[in-house]
């Protein structure tokens, strides 16, 4: 959305218009909750999908803490764990809740802050790459290492991935990986509960 000011009869009129060019990275089915934790991609490349999992507090589902974290509104006094993470300036492009609802925090054309220190072997360039936020999309699934993800979450993840692959042709099904794979000493998400075979089966099944 962009605010434009029209002058008519010397009266300023503020009109909201959908600016398709500026917001082509918004996925329509997602509820939009803009995060300030983003900036411009340095090279306009979108060619990698990183799948994450998150629960706040850890192991608990539901509530508004993840949204609060990604919008810098998490109250550190509400839970001992919140005090550890409330100062972080982080985000992801999407969060898929347990019921499959999707929230978008950052336009996919913008750089979200989700990968942290990480590196990935780019098979196209035949080189290790760092600064993965520059060219990746981050999708968080609400979950933990132990609990199977919900069918509705796989459905929404496949839908979002299909849209991303159509929107950004450099992002192909061979350029999808986990946070754990790109930061193996620090991260485990989305963890062993994420069923990669099921995800790819649905992804390929829907695109053919
Ligand atoms: Zn992660």
Boltz pocket constraint, residues with backbone or C-beta under 6 A from the ligand:
constraints:
  - pocket:
      binder: B
      contacts: [[A, 51], [A, 52], [A, 53], [A, 114], [A, 179], [A, 187], [A, 189]]
      max_distance: 6.0
